[in-house]
Amino acid sequence: MDKQTQTEVEAATFRKLLEHLDDNKDVQNIDLMILADFCRNCLAKWYKHEASLRDVDIDYEEARNTIYKMPYADWKARYQLPATQQQLDALNARQQKNKADG
């Protein structure tokens, strides 16, 4: 695969990931963090970082708008549920494991 085609495939895959996350709003960010150690906000941070490496200045909220397809505050009010104690405990265990793994 040539470099241009690889870039196009990767970009299309990223768009498909965002579409999949958008189609599955019931999947909570905390659950993503527990299971995969990343969430929609992580994607926004990575997006912002990669843009900055290419001298594109976007702020975090702009990046989150790209990932969430709406302002984060709106998404949070519509779709984010309060974390359960079980979720908080699982996230804490994940974070402790990450610290231990260094």
Secondary structure, DSSP 4 states (H G I P E B T S, - for coil): --HHHHHHHHHHHHHHHHHHHHHTTTS-HHHHHHHHS--HHHHHHHHHHHHHHTT----HHHHHHHHHSS-HHHHHHHHPPPPPHHHHHHHHHHHHHHHHH-
